[in-house]
Amino acid sequence: MTVKRFVQLFICYFISMALAIFITQAFPISNIWTFIIIAAIIGYIILIIPLTILTILKNKR
């Protein structure tokens, strides 16, 4: 993997976790572990979308 790919991965990860925390805060969750699990699931879903697109675009070249 190249440095460019690691930077893309970090940016996608950062944005997905920021969005996941923002979305999860909209729900009235009082338990910290429930919050962490839901944020992780939402973050993962948000993360796989751009990474899948980047992988498809890379394989087309």
C-alpha positions in Angstrom: 0.0 0.0 0.0 1.1 3.5 -0.7 1.1 6.6 1.5 -1.7 8.0 -0.6 -3.9 5.0 0.2 -3.2 5.2 4.0 -4.1 8.9 3.9 -7.3 8.1 2.1 -8.1 5.4 4.6 -7.5 7.8 7.5 -9.7 10.5 6.1 -12.5 8.0 5.4 -12.1 6.6 8.9 -12.1 10.0 10.6 -15.2 11.2 8.6 -17.1 8.0 9.3 -16.4 8.1 13.0 -17.3 11.8 13.3 -20.6 11.1 11.4 -21.3 8.0 13.5 -20.8 9.9 16.8 -23.0 12.8 15.5 -25.8 10.4 14.4 -25.6 8.3 17.6 -25.9 11.4 19.8 -29.3 12.0 18.2 -30.6 8.9 20.1 -31.3 9.0 23.8 -28.7 6.4 24.9 -27.7 6.5 28.5 -25.4 3.4 28.6 -21.9 4.2 27.4 -21.3 0.6 26.0 -24.5 0.8 24.0 -23.4 4.2 22.6 -20.0 2.7 21.7 -21.5 -0.3 20.0 -24.0 1.6 18.0 -21.5 4.3 17.0 -19.1 1.5 15.9 -21.8 -0.2 13.8 -22.8 3.1 12.1 -19.2 4.1 11.6 -18.5 0.8 9.9 -21.4 1.1 7.6 -20.4 4.7 6.7 -16.8 3.5 6.3 -17.4 0.7 3.9 -19.2 2.8 1.3 -16.3 5.1 0.3 -13.7 2.3 0.6 -15.7 0.1 -1.6 -15.9 2.9 -4.2 -12.2 3.6 -4.0 -11.4 -0.1 -4.4 -13.6 -0.4 -7.5 -12.1 2.7 -9.0 -8.6 1.4 -8.3 -9.3 -2.0 -9.9 -10.8 -0.4 -13.1 -7.4 1.1 -13.9 
